[in-house]
Amino acid sequence: MLDHRLHMPRVGPAELKAGCQLARDHRLAAVTCRPEHVAMAAEELAGTDVAVVTAIGSQGQGLPASDDVWVEEARELTAHGATELAVVVTAALLELPAWSSLVRTIETLAALQSEQGFRLRVHLDTAGLADEQITAACRALRAAGVWMVQGGLWQGERTGFRQVVLMREALGPDVLLKWTTPVSSLPMLLLAKGEGVDRFNANVTELLRDASRQARLAPLLVPLQGLDY
């Protein structure tokens, strides 16, 4: 359930290789990296089930001149070894006609998933969004065919637990949900899992150490919604 964040500006080749080795050792779900590091990450993770994730487009700063721009970028990144591609959606892009145009582009990318061998995730920047906007965006992304939606900002402040619960309801059972906020404890991770969150950011080493310690005391269990809390 854990993604290892290796996309920060301070991550160079040495840090990337060390992070990929950690992901291999612990069989993490994915590593997230910058486009220029995709080939290196793919080489380090060859033969594993760890996904290589990177952002496509301009990280929420605008739309491409045509769908072909992002389609070509998707083909190039997957050719270098990316297995999951992320599109960043900001509040500004939810305004018509930008939103309608972006949804069409996302639909085009979603249709390429099987052909190009990648899975499409959308990072929804929830800053300043009303509940109604979050719900409408998630429903549109579900209809567009995305594989996973991630809640929170690309940089800076993160989305709250209440918004993640709202997103889970709007996405339905078939679209995966990631909580951007680095999960601070094992109990919080298990609680969020009980609410239907599928992927997390975390301090991987610290969280797994805590899980190992707690598992020696009792089995780790996901609480049942409406029964255990």
MDAnalysis code that builds the backbone (N, CA, C; Angstrom):
import MDAnalysis as mda
import numpy as np

u = mda.Universe.empty(687, n_residues=229, atom_resindex=np.repeat(np.arange(229), 3), trajectory=True)
u.add_TopologyAttr("name", ["N", "CA", "C"] * 229)
u.add_TopologyAttr("resid", np.arange(1, 230))
u.add_TopologyAttr("resname", ["MET", "LEU", "ASP", "HIS", "ARG", "LEU", "HIS", "MET", "PRO", "ARG", "VAL", "GLY", "PRO", "ALA", "GLU", "LEU", "LYS", "ALA", "GLY", "CYS", "GLN", "LEU", "ALA", "ARG", "ASP", "HIS", "ARG", "LEU", "ALA", "ALA", "VAL", "THR", "CYS", "ARG", "PRO", "GLU", "HIS", "VAL", "ALA", "MET", "ALA", "ALA", "GLU", "GLU", "LEU", "ALA", "GLY", "THR", "ASP", "VAL", "ALA", "VAL", "VAL", "THR", "ALA", "ILE", "GLY", "SER", "GLN", "GLY", "GLN", "GLY", "LEU", "PRO", "ALA", "SER", "ASP", "ASP", "VAL", "TRP", "VAL", "GLU", "GLU", "ALA", "ARG", "GLU", "LEU", "THR", "ALA", "HIS", "GLY", "ALA", "THR", "GLU", "LEU", "ALA", "VAL", "VAL", "VAL", "THR", "ALA", "ALA", "LEU", "LEU", "GLU", "LEU", "PRO", "ALA", "TRP", "SER", "SER", "LEU", "VAL", "ARG", "THR", "ILE", "GLU", "THR", "LEU", "ALA", "ALA", "LEU", "GLN", "SER", "GLU", "GLN", "GLY", "PHE", "ARG", "LEU", "ARG", "VAL", "HIS", "LEU", "ASP", "THR", "ALA", "GLY", "LEU", "ALA", "ASP", "GLU", "GLN", "ILE", "THR", "ALA", "ALA", "CYS", "ARG", "ALA", "LEU", "ARG", "ALA", "ALA", "GLY", "VAL", "TRP", "MET", "VAL", "GLN", "GLY", "GLY", "LEU", "TRP", "GLN", "GLY", "GLU", "ARG", "THR", "GLY", "PHE", "ARG", "GLN", "VAL", "VAL", "LEU", "MET", "ARG", "GLU", "ALA", "LEU", "GLY", "PRO", "ASP", "VAL", "LEU", "LEU", "LYS", "TRP", "THR", "THR", "PRO", "VAL", "SER", "SER", "LEU", "PRO", "MET", "LEU", "LEU", "LEU", "ALA", "LYS", "GLY", "GLU", "GLY", "VAL", "ASP", "ARG", "PHE", "ASN", "ALA", "ASN", "VAL", "THR", "GLU", "LEU", "LEU", "ARG", "ASP", "ALA", "SER", "ARG", "GLN", "ALA", "ARG", "LEU", "ALA", "PRO", "LEU", "LEU", "VAL", "PRO", "LEU", "GLN", "GLY", "LEU", "ASP", "TYR"])
u.atoms.positions = np.array([
    [0.809, -1.219, 0.000],
    [0.000, 0.000, 0.000],
    [0.843, 1.269, 0.000],
    [2.164, 1.139, 0.069],
    [3.017, 2.314, 0.255],
    [3.732, 2.720, -1.033],
    [3.687, 4.025, -1.334],
    [4.515, 4.628, -2.377],
    [5.734, 5.262, -1.706],
    [6.875, 5.160, -2.358],
    [8.092, 5.793, -1.839],
    [8.374, 7.034, -2.669],
    [8.393, 8.199, -2.030],
    [8.507, 9.474, -2.730],
    [9.969, 9.794, -3.055],
    [10.294, 9.725, -4.342],
    [11.648, 10.031, -4.808],
    [11.618, 11.111, -5.887],
    [10.556, 11.936, -5.876],
    [10.406, 12.961, -6.904],
    [10.857, 14.347, -6.443],
    [11.266, 14.474, -5.176],
    [11.622, 15.796, -4.662],
    [12.893, 16.321, -5.330],
    [13.042, 17.657, -5.421],
    [14.215, 18.245, -6.085],
    [15.545, 17.796, -5.494],
    [15.567, 17.480, -4.198],
    [16.838, 17.110, -3.561],
    [17.296, 15.702, -3.924],
    [16.439, 14.918, -4.572],
    [16.788, 13.532, -4.904],
    [17.620, 13.498, -6.178],
    [18.874, 13.066, -6.034],
    [19.758, 12.879, -7.174],
    [19.905, 11.402, -7.488],
    [20.815, 11.048, -8.405],
    [20.987, 9.644, -8.792],
    [21.300, 8.717, -7.625],
    [22.156, 9.147, -6.707],
    [22.516, 8.281, -5.577],
    [21.314, 8.038, -4.672],
    [20.564, 9.107, -4.374],
    [19.382, 8.963, -3.523],
    [18.310, 8.124, -4.216],
    [18.202, 8.292, -5.532],
    [17.219, 7.516, -6.282],
    [17.546, 6.020, -6.210],
    [18.798, 5.669, -6.416],
    [19.184, 4.254, -6.371],
    [18.953, 3.665, -4.983],
    [19.304, 4.422, -3.945],
    [19.088, 3.931, -2.579],
    [17.596, 3.758, -2.295],
    [16.782, 4.699, -2.765],
    [15.341, 4.595, -2.557],
    [14.736, 3.420, -3.294],
    [15.221, 3.164, -4.501],
    [14.732, 2.013, -5.260],
    [15.130, 0.708, -4.586],
    [16.327, 0.672, -4.001],
    [16.743, -0.531, -3.287],
    [15.855, -0.775, -2.077],
    [15.488, 0.293, -1.358],
    [14.566, 0.157, -0.231],
    [13.221, -0.386, -0.711],
    [12.747, 0.130, -1.857],
    [11.473, -0.336, -2.404],
    [11.552, -1.806, -2.789],
    [12.679, -2.226, -3.348],
    [12.871, -3.644, -3.685],
    [12.858, -4.500, -2.420],
    [13.609, -4.071, -1.425],
    [13.754, -4.867, -0.204],
    [12.423, -5.088, 0.498],
    [11.577, -4.044, 0.490],
    [10.318, -4.116, 1.233],
    [9.108, -4.375, 0.331],
    [9.355, -4.593, -0.953],
    [8.278, -4.896, -1.909],
    [7.164, -3.851, -1.836],
    [7.562, -2.578, -1.942],
    [6.595, -1.490, -1.893],
    [5.741, -1.476, -3.156],
    [4.657, -0.721, -3.110],
    [3.764, -0.642, -4.266],
    [4.409, 0.120, -5.417],
    [5.114, 1.216, -5.116],
    [5.618, 2.072, -6.187],
    [6.687, 3.017, -5.665],
    [7.456, 3.558, -6.600],
    [8.290, 4.729, -6.332],
    [7.809, 5.838, -7.266],
    [7.760, 7.058, -6.764],
    [7.397, 8.205, -7.587],
    [8.666, 9.004, -7.855],
    [8.917, 9.312, -9.123],
    [10.159, 9.992, -9.487],
    [9.905, 11.013, -10.584],
    [10.892, 11.866, -10.810],
    [10.797, 12.860, -11.867],
    [10.997, 12.188, -13.236],
    [10.442, 12.780, -14.310],
    [10.553, 12.153, -15.634],
    [11.979, 11.812, -16.039],
    [12.923, 12.659, -15.674],
    [14.317, 12.398, -16.086],
    [14.938, 11.222, -15.354],
    [14.275, 10.744, -14.301],
    [14.802, 9.613, -13.533],
    [14.079, 8.296, -13.837],
    [13.132, 8.329, -14.753],
    [12.321, 7.135, -15.012],
    [13.176, 5.959, -15.469],
    [14.040, 6.180, -16.440],
    [14.846, 5.081, -16.984],
    [15.727, 4.461, -15.909],
    [16.324, 5.289, -15.067],
    [17.196, 4.782, -14.004],
    [16.386, 3.986, -12.988],
    [15.219, 4.511, -12.602],
    [14.376, 3.802, -11.643],
    [13.913, 2.466, -12.212],
    [13.530, 2.463, -13.489],
    [13.076, 1.227, -14.122],
    [14.179, 0.182, -14.148],
    [15.399, 0.614, -14.390],
    [16.532, -0.313, -14.396],
    [16.765, -0.881, -12.997],
    [16.691, -0.022, -11.983],
    [16.924, -0.471, -10.612],
    [15.832, -1.427, -10.132],
    [14.624, -1.275, -10.664],
    [13.490, -2.064, -10.187],
    [13.108, -3.195, -11.130],
    [13.927, -3.436, -12.133],
    [13.647, -4.507, -13.097],
    [13.502, -5.848, -12.380],
    [12.508, -6.617, -12.783],
    [12.284, -7.919, -12.177],
    [11.457, -7.893, -10.905],
    [10.961, -6.736, -10.514],
    [10.119, -6.604, -9.322],
    [8.720, -6.168, -9.736],
    [7.809, -6.146, -8.777],
    [6.452, -5.651, -9.013],
    [6.295, -4.197, -8.587],
    [7.392, -3.541, -8.228],
    [7.328, -2.140, -7.797],
    [7.081, -1.251, -9.015],
    [6.021, -0.447, -8.979],
    [5.689, 0.421, -10.104],
    [6.599, 1.642, -10.132],
    [6.877, 2.127, -11.334],
    [7.624, 3.370, -11.535],
    [6.623, 4.438, -11.963],
    [6.468, 5.470, -11.127],
    [5.442, 6.493, -11.329],
    [6.095, 7.837, -11.622],
    [5.557, 8.560, -12.583],
    [6.024, 9.920, -12.844],
    [4.868, 10.755, -13.363],
    [5.056, 12.073, -13.330],
    [3.998, 12.993, -13.775],
    [4.105, 13.233, -15.268],
    [2.948, 13.380, -15.886],
    [2.880, 13.725, -17.300],
    [2.333, 15.137, -17.421],
    [2.752, 15.853, -18.452],
    [2.275, 17.216, -18.623],
    [3.078, 18.188, -17.788],
    [2.453, 19.312, -17.453],
    [3.160, 20.403, -16.800],
    [2.835, 20.515, -15.319],
    [2.481, 19.397, -14.692],
    [2.182, 19.368, -13.254],
    [1.142, 20.410, -12.858],
    [0.060, 20.428, -13.650],
    [-1.071, 21.267, -13.289],
    [-0.957, 22.718, -13.692],
    [0.066, 23.079, -14.449],
    [0.258, 24.484, -14.801],
    [-0.490, 24.883, -16.066],
    [-1.080, 23.932, -16.775],
    [-1.797, 24.276, -17.991],
    [-2.116, 23.031, -18.791],
    [-2.799, 23.247, -19.929],
    [-3.202, 22.144, -20.785],
    [-2.311, 22.091, -22.015],
    [-2.158, 20.901, -22.606],
    [-1.378, 20.811, -23.841],
    [-2.130, 21.450, -24.990],
    [-1.397, 21.825, -26.029],
    [-2.046, 22.414, -27.191],
    [-2.994, 21.429, -27.855],
    [-2.679, 20.140, -27.764],
    [-3.546, 19.087, -28.289],
    [-3.305, 17.812, -27.507],
    [-4.233, 16.862, -27.632],
    [-4.077, 15.584, -26.946],
    [-2.799, 14.881, -27.370],
    [-2.387, 15.110, -28.630],
    [-1.213, 14.415, -29.156],
    [0.043, 14.713, -28.346],
    [0.109, 15.895, -27.739],
    [1.299, 16.261, -26.957],
    [1.463, 15.319, -25.775],
    [0.398, 15.116, -25.003],
    [0.483, 14.239, -23.833],
    [0.512, 12.765, -24.234],
    [-0.133, 12.423, -25.340],
    [-0.070, 11.040, -25.824],
    [1.359, 10.679, -26.185],
    [2.034, 11.577, -26.881],
    [3.429, 11.320, -27.246],
    [4.311, 11.252, -26.003],
    [4.048, 12.124, -25.023],
    [4.816, 12.086, -23.784],
    [4.572, 10.774, -23.040],
    [3.328, 10.311, -23.045],
    [3.018, 9.035, -22.399],
    [3.766, 7.893, -23.074],
    [3.794, 7.894, -24.378],
    [4.511, 6.837, -25.106],
    [6.004, 6.864, -24.778],
    [6.568, 8.070, -24.717],
    [8.000, 8.196, -24.437],
    [8.328, 7.725, -23.024],
    [7.522, 8.137, -22.043],
    [7.793, 7.760, -20.655],
    [7.629, 6.263, -20.434],
    [6.609, 5.671, -21.048],
    [6.436, 4.224, -20.896],
    [7.549, 3.467, -21.611],
    [8.039, 4.015, -22.713],
    [9.165, 3.383, -23.406],
    [10.413, 3.366, -22.532],
    [10.548, 4.364, -21.648],
    [11.685, 4.436, -20.737],
    [11.456, 3.630, -19.455],
    [10.252, 3.078, -19.292],
    [10.031, 2.194, -18.153],
    [8.988, 2.630, -17.151],
    [8.315, 3.767, -17.381],
    [7.245, 4.177, -16.452],
    [6.072, 3.203, -16.562],
    [5.524, 2.812, -15.426],
    [4.380, 1.895, -15.429],
    [3.107, 2.546, -14.889],
    [3.242, 3.706, -14.255],
    [2.095, 4.496, -13.851],
    [2.384, 5.959, -14.187],
    [1.408, 6.639, -14.788],
    [1.546, 8.044, -15.153],
    [0.504, 8.863, -14.398],
    [0.930, 10.035, -13.929],
    [0.049, 10.888, -13.125],
    [-0.210, 12.215, -13.831],
    [-1.465, 12.611, -13.860],
    [-1.877, 13.928, -14.346],
    [-2.316, 14.744, -13.135],
    [-1.822, 15.968, -13.038],
    [-2.166, 16.829, -11.913],
    [-3.320, 17.749, -12.313],
    [-4.370, 17.762, -11.486],
    [-5.542, 18.602, -11.740],
    [-5.656, 19.627, -10.619],
    [-5.558, 20.908, -10.971],
    [-5.674, 21.988, -9.998],
    [-7.072, 22.606, -10.042],
    [-7.357, 23.438, -9.060],
    [-8.664, 24.093, -9.001],
    [-8.919, 24.927, -10.249],
    [-7.879, 25.581, -10.763],
    [-8.045, 26.420, -11.952],
    [-8.517, 25.610, -13.153],
    [-8.082, 24.346, -13.230],
    [-8.453, 23.511, -14.367],
    [-9.870, 22.956, -14.258],
    [-10.506, 23.141, -13.105],
    [-11.885, 22.683, -12.951],
    [-12.885, 23.665, -13.542],
    [-12.397, 24.824, -13.980],
    [-13.279, 25.815, -14.579],
    [-13.500, 25.496, -16.053],
    [-14.745, 25.571, -16.480],
    [-15.041, 25.373, -17.900],
    [-14.514, 26.559, -18.690],
    [-14.025, 26.374, -19.942],
    [-13.987, 25.123, -20.695],
    [-12.730, 24.278, -20.429],
    [-11.823, 24.757, -19.554],
    [-10.585, 24.017, -19.313],
    [-10.866, 22.600, -18.822],
    [-11.859, 22.460, -17.936],
    [-12.154, 21.144, -17.369],
    [-12.646, 20.178, -18.439],
    [-13.551, 20.647, -19.299],
    [-14.065, 19.781, -20.364],
    [-12.937, 19.312, -21.275],
    [-12.036, 20.228, -21.589],
    [-10.901, 19.883, -22.438],
    [-9.981, 18.884, -21.753],
    [-9.727, 19.096, -20.448],
    [-8.850, 18.192, -19.708],
    [-9.468, 16.797, -19.581],
    [-10.775, 16.736, -19.330],
    [-11.438, 15.429, -19.223],
    [-11.296, 14.654, -20.525],
    [-11.432, 15.339, -21.658],
    [-11.266, 14.665, -22.950],
    [-9.850, 14.126, -23.098],
    [-8.857, 14.908, -22.661],
    [-7.467, 14.449, -22.733],
    [-7.247, 13.258, -21.808],
    [-7.814, 13.315, -20.615],
    [-7.688, 12.199, -19.674],
    [-8.354, 10.948, -20.236],
    [-9.497, 11.103, -20.881],
    [-10.158, 9.962, -21.518],
    [-9.273, 9.348, -22.591],
    [-8.591, 10.202, -23.358],
    [-7.686, 9.704, -24.392],
    [-6.537, 8.919, -23.782],
    [-5.950, 9.452, -22.707],
    [-4.860, 8.751, -22.031],
    [-5.352, 7.453, -21.406],
    [-6.540, 7.489, -20.790],
    [-7.084, 6.288, -20.158],
    [-7.289, 5.177, -21.179],
    [-7.684, 5.546, -22.388],
    [-7.904, 4.547, -23.435],
    [-6.601, 3.897, -23.884],
    [-5.472, 4.541, -23.604],
    [-4.156, 4.017, -24.008],
    [-3.541, 3.091, -22.971],
    [-4.167, 2.951, -21.805],
    [-3.530, 2.237, -20.701],
    [-3.134, 0.810, -21.081],
    [-4.053, 0.062, -21.634],
    [-3.754, -1.329, -21.983],
    [-2.745, -1.420, -23.124],
    [-2.936, -0.580, -24.125],
    [-2.051, -0.622, -25.298],
    [-0.615, -0.296, -24.940],
    [-0.416, 0.720, -24.087],
    [0.929, 1.188, -23.765],
    [1.493, 0.557, -22.491],
    [0.678, -0.199, -21.764],
    [1.184, -0.901, -20.586],
    [1.432, -0.017, -19.385],
    [0.579, 1.002, -19.187],
    [0.693, 1.828, -17.981],
    [-0.678, 1.958, -17.341],
    [-0.691, 2.465, -16.104],
    [-1.939, 2.764, -15.410],
    [-1.973, 4.262, -15.142],
    [-3.146, 4.856, -15.277],
    [-3.285, 6.313, -15.187],
    [-3.856, 6.710, -13.837],
    [-3.091, 7.543, -13.127],
    [-3.587, 8.117, -11.871],
    [-3.728, 9.629, -12.051],
    [-4.689, 10.211, -11.353],
    [-4.900, 11.663, -11.393],
    [-4.729, 12.198, -9.985],
    [-3.887, 13.217, -9.882],
    [-3.644, 13.875, -8.597],
    [-4.544, 15.096, -8.522],
    [-5.597, 15.006, -7.718],
    [-6.568, 16.092, -7.585],
    [-6.134, 17.036, -6.471],
    [-5.811, 18.260, -6.852],
    [-5.437, 19.299, -5.898],
    [-6.723, 19.825, -5.262],
    [-6.935, 19.487, -4.003],
    [-8.209, 19.810, -3.351],
    [-8.213, 21.170, -2.651],
    [-7.129, 21.924, -2.742],
    [-7.040, 23.208, -2.049],
    [-8.147, 24.150, -2.523],
    [-8.946, 24.634, -1.581],
    [-9.965, 25.613, -1.894],
    [-11.205, 25.047, -2.573],
    [-11.276, 23.737, -2.736],
    [-12.432, 23.153, -3.408],
    [-13.559, 22.869, -2.414],
    [-14.773, 23.153, -2.838],
    [-15.944, 22.799, -2.047],
    [-16.207, 21.305, -2.196],
    [-16.955, 20.761, -1.244],
    [-17.266, 19.336, -1.301],
    [-17.926, 18.957, -2.626],
    [-18.800, 19.819, -3.115],
    [-19.517, 19.534, -4.351],
    [-18.556, 19.448, -5.531],
    [-17.517, 20.298, -5.531],
    [-16.538, 20.261, -6.612],
    [-15.697, 18.990, -6.566],
    [-15.312, 18.576, -5.368],
    [-14.534, 17.348, -5.216],
    [-15.338, 16.150, -5.695],
    [-16.592, 16.093, -5.280],
    [-17.455, 14.978, -5.677],
    [-17.644, 14.935, -7.182],
    [-17.933, 16.096, -7.791],
    [-18.161, 16.147, -9.234],
    [-16.897, 15.753, -10.004],
    [-15.736, 16.242, -9.549],
    [-14.480, 15.908, -10.224],
    [-14.192, 14.413, -10.147],
    [-14.389, 13.829, -8.978],
    [-14.123, 12.395, -8.816],
    [-15.057, 11.554, -9.672],
    [-16.310, 11.947, -9.760],
    [-17.254, 11.205, -10.601],
    [-16.858, 11.294, -12.072],
    [-16.401, 12.480, -12.496],
    [-15.968, 12.644, -13.891],
    [-14.721, 11.814, -14.175],
    [-13.793, 11.763, -13.220],
    [-12.571, 10.989, -13.415],
    [-12.859, 9.490, -13.432],
    [-13.799, 9.070, -12.602],
    [-14.221, 7.663, -12.627],
    [-14.795, 7.310, -13.997],
    [-15.657, 8.178, -14.528],
    [-16.269, 7.934, -15.834],
    [-15.240, 7.960, -16.960],
    [-14.165, 8.741, -16.764],
    [-13.127, 8.845, -17.793],
    [-12.263, 7.597, -17.882],
    [-12.289, 6.769, -16.842],
    [-11.545, 5.512, -16.898],
    [-10.190, 5.519, -16.231],
    [-9.954, 6.465, -15.306],
    [-8.662, 6.482, -14.622],
    [-8.569, 5.307, -13.650],
    [-7.345, 4.907, -13.348],
    [-7.113, 3.761, -12.481],
    [-7.083, 4.154, -11.006],
    [-6.542, 5.336, -10.723],
    [-6.446, 5.780, -9.334],
    [-6.538, 7.298, -9.269],
    [-7.134, 7.809, -8.191],
    [-7.179, 9.247, -7.917],
    [-6.481, 9.486, -6.594],
    [-5.644, 10.498, -6.587],
    [-4.888, 10.856, -5.385],
    [-5.382, 12.201, -4.883],
    [-5.682, 12.301, -3.590],
    [-6.204, 13.530, -3.018],
    [-5.132, 14.340, -2.323],
    [-5.057, 15.628, -2.634],
    [-4.111, 16.515, -1.966],
    [-3.338, 17.375, -2.938],
    [-2.523, 18.266, -2.400],
    [-1.732, 19.155, -3.224],
    [-0.487, 18.470, -3.759],
    [-0.049, 18.938, -4.924],
    [1.209, 18.443, -5.500],
    [2.382, 18.861, -4.624],
    [2.304, 20.059, -4.096],
    [3.324, 20.553, -3.163],
    [2.612, 21.316, -2.049],
    [3.198, 21.324, -0.855],
    [2.657, 22.136, 0.227],
    [1.617, 21.409, 1.043],
    [0.580, 22.146, 1.442],
    [-0.451, 21.646, 2.346],
    [-1.159, 20.427, 1.761],
    [-1.595, 19.528, 2.638],
    [-2.196, 18.284, 2.183],
    [-3.699, 18.245, 2.465],
    [-4.368, 17.342, 1.774],
    [-5.801, 17.197, 1.992],
    [-6.073, 16.507, 3.319],
    [-7.277, 16.736, 3.842],
    [-7.637, 16.168, 5.128],
    [-8.349, 14.833, 4.999],
    [-8.471, 14.146, 6.115],
    [-9.089, 12.821, 6.151],
    [-10.547, 12.887, 5.696],
    [-11.268, 13.934, 6.085],
    [-12.674, 14.051, 5.701],
    [-12.833, 14.117, 4.191],
    [-11.942, 14.845, 3.514],
    [-12.016, 14.938, 2.062],
    [-11.720, 13.599, 1.397],
    [-10.808, 12.836, 1.961],
    [-10.488, 11.530, 1.407],
    [-11.705, 10.606, 1.481],
    [-12.436, 10.654, 2.602],
    [-13.651, 9.847, 2.759],
    [-14.684, 10.255, 1.708],
    [-14.801, 11.560, 1.460],
    [-15.716, 12.071, 0.446],
    [-15.328, 11.555, -0.942],
    [-14.026, 11.558, -1.235],
    [-13.543, 11.085, -2.532],
    [-13.820, 9.598, -2.708],
    [-13.633, 8.817, -1.646],
    [-13.878, 7.383, -1.733],
    [-15.317, 7.093, -2.146],
    [-16.235, 7.817, -1.564],
    [-17.649, 7.614, -1.895],
    [-17.933, 7.960, -3.347],
    [-17.349, 9.064, -3.823],
    [-17.621, 9.519, -5.186],
    [-16.956, 8.632, -6.238],
    [-15.832, 8.015, -5.902],
    [-15.091, 7.208, -6.877],
    [-15.682, 5.824, -7.081],
    [-16.505, 5.373, -6.149],
    [-17.044, 4.037, -6.273],
    [-15.992, 2.991, -5.939],
    [-16.336, 1.710, -6.080],
    [-15.457, 0.642, -5.606],
    [-14.321, 0.271, -6.546],
    [-14.374, 0.710, -7.804],
    [-13.423, 0.199, -8.795],
    [-12.206, 1.086, -9.031],
    [-12.257, 2.346, -8.595],
    [-11.126, 3.264, -8.772],
    [-10.335, 3.331, -7.476],
    [-9.023, 3.111, -7.548],
    [-8.200, 3.169, -6.348],
    [-8.096, 4.609, -5.854],
    [-7.856, 4.753, -4.550],
    [-7.734, 6.065, -3.920],
    [-6.441, 6.122, -3.124],
    [-5.708, 7.206, -3.309],
    [-4.485, 7.436, -2.534],
    [-4.648, 8.699, -1.701],
    [-4.143, 8.643, -0.473],
    [-4.114, 9.804, 0.416],
    [-2.707, 10.383, 0.371],
    [-2.608, 11.635, -0.081],
    [-1.304, 12.265, -0.240],
    [-0.594, 12.484, 1.093],
    [-1.347, 12.856, 2.113],
    [-0.744, 13.142, 3.414],
    [0.109, 11.971, 3.874],
    [1.400, 12.181, 4.136],
    [2.208, 11.075, 4.667],
    [1.598, 10.567, 5.966],
    [1.186, 9.305, 5.973],
    [0.503, 8.754, 7.132],
    [1.470, 8.729, 8.315],
    [0.996, 9.206, 9.470],
    [1.882, 9.449, 10.601],
    [2.025, 8.258, 11.529],
    [1.105, 7.291, 11.434],
    [1.169, 6.159, 12.355],
    [0.475, 4.963, 11.740],
    [0.794, 3.795, 12.252],
    [0.143, 2.579, 11.779],
    [-1.357, 2.577, 12.077],
    [-1.804, 2.981, 13.282],
    [-3.257, 3.021, 13.518],
    [-4.002, 3.909, 12.526],
    [-3.411, 5.062, 12.158],
    [-4.072, 5.932, 11.191],
    [-4.135, 5.266, 9.821],
    [-3.069, 4.559, 9.425],
    [-3.087, 3.845, 8.146],
    [-4.199, 2.798, 8.138],
    [-4.321, 2.033, 9.216],
    [-5.335, 0.987, 9.271],
    [-6.747, 1.579, 9.292],
    [-6.910, 2.721, 9.967],
    [-8.207, 3.407, 9.975],
    [-8.567, 3.868, 8.568],
    [-7.593, 4.482, 7.869],
    [-7.845, 4.950, 6.504],
    [-8.138, 3.780, 5.572],
    [-7.435, 2.671, 5.766],
    [-7.712, 1.475, 4.975],
    [-9.136, 1.001, 5.220],
    [-9.601, 1.096, 6.456],
    [-10.977, 0.749, 6.768],
    [-11.981, 1.623, 6.039],
    [-11.581, 2.866, 5.718],
    [-12.442, 3.786, 4.978],
    [-12.286, 3.625, 3.464],
    [-11.416, 2.708, 3.031],
    [-11.300, 2.428, 1.607],
    [-10.131, 3.071, 0.903],
    [-9.159, 3.618, 1.646],
    [-7.962, 4.182, 1.022],
    [-7.036, 3.029, 0.633],
    [-6.480, 3.095, -0.588],
    [-5.686, 1.991, -1.124],
    [-4.185, 2.226, -1.094],
    [-3.755, 3.480, -1.215],
    [-2.328, 3.799, -1.290],
    [-2.004, 4.936, -0.335],
    [-0.743, 4.953, 0.130],
    [-0.312, 5.953, 1.102],
    [1.109, 6.402, 0.812],
    [1.409, 7.631, 1.217],
    [2.782, 8.083, 1.396],
    [3.140, 7.919, 2.868],
    [4.413, 7.729, 3.158],
    [4.826, 7.552, 4.548],
    [6.339, 7.623, 4.642],
    [6.834, 7.770, 5.877],
    [8.238, 7.476, 6.162],
    [8.312, 5.954, 6.217],
    [8.726, 5.350, 5.128],
    [8.604, 3.904, 4.970],
    [9.339, 3.145, 6.064],
    [10.584, 3.499, 6.300],
    [11.385, 2.776, 7.281],
    [10.766, 2.848, 8.664],
    [10.337, 4.041, 9.058],
    [9.748, 4.233, 10.385],
    [8.429, 3.489, 10.529],
    [7.578, 3.562, 9.494],
    [6.271, 2.913, 9.564],
    [6.412, 1.392, 9.618],
    [7.289, 0.822, 8.812],
    [7.460, -0.624, 8.808],
    [8.083, -1.117, 10.115],
    [8.943, -0.307, 10.687],
    [9.519, -0.673, 11.989],
    [8.411, -0.720, 13.048],
    [7.506, 0.269, 12.990],
    [6.384, 0.305, 13.933],
    [5.457, -0.887, 13.711],
    [5.202, -1.221, 12.431],
    [4.329, -2.355, 12.119],
    [4.930, -3.658, 12.630],
    [6.233, -3.817, 12.468],
    [6.895, -5.034, 12.944],
    [6.787, -5.153, 14.459],
    [6.974, -4.027, 15.137],
    [6.904, -4.025, 16.593],
    [5.489, -4.365, 17.073],
    [4.486, -3.749, 16.462],
    [3.112, -3.990, 16.889],
    [2.625, -5.389, 16.515],
    [3.137, -5.927, 15.394],
    [2.720, -7.267, 14.980],
    [3.214, -8.340, 15.941],
    [4.253, -8.052, 16.689],
    [4.736, -9.004, 17.687],
    [3.812, -9.051, 18.911],
    [3.018, -8.008, 19.077],
    [2.093, -7.952, 20.211],
    [0.732, -8.556, 19.878],
    [0.279, -8.319, 18.646],
    [-1.032, -8.828, 18.221],
    [-1.125, -8.710, 16.705],
    [-2.008, -9.489, 16.079],
    [-2.162, -9.382, 14.619],
    [-2.594, -7.977, 14.212],
    [-2.111, -7.531, 13.056],
    [-2.520, -6.235, 12.526],
    [-3.844, -6.414, 11.789],
    [-4.852, -5.673, 12.198],
    [-6.186, -5.814, 11.619],
    [-6.716, -4.464, 11.147],
    [-7.402, -4.473, 10.001],
    [-8.090, -3.277, 9.525],
    [-9.426, -3.182, 10.257],
    [-9.705, -2.060, 10.917],
    [-10.982, -1.934, 11.647],
    [-12.172, -1.947, 10.690],
    [-13.258, -2.516, 11.150],
    [-14.469, -2.600, 10.336],
    [-15.275, -1.310, 10.501],
    [-15.557, -0.678, 9.363],
    [-16.309, 0.569, 9.363],
    [-17.695, 0.356, 9.970],
    [-18.075, 1.196, 10.921],
    [-19.390, 1.117, 11.533],
    [-19.500, 0.104, 12.632],
    [-18.444, -0.691, 12.837],
    [-18.478, -1.692, 13.894],
    [-17.370, -1.429, 14.929],
    [-16.150, -1.255, 14.438],
    [-15.016, -1.019, 15.343],
    [-14.845, 0.455, 15.678],
    [-15.458, 1.358, 14.917],
    [-15.367, 2.794, 15.187],
    [-16.564, 3.484, 14.609],
])
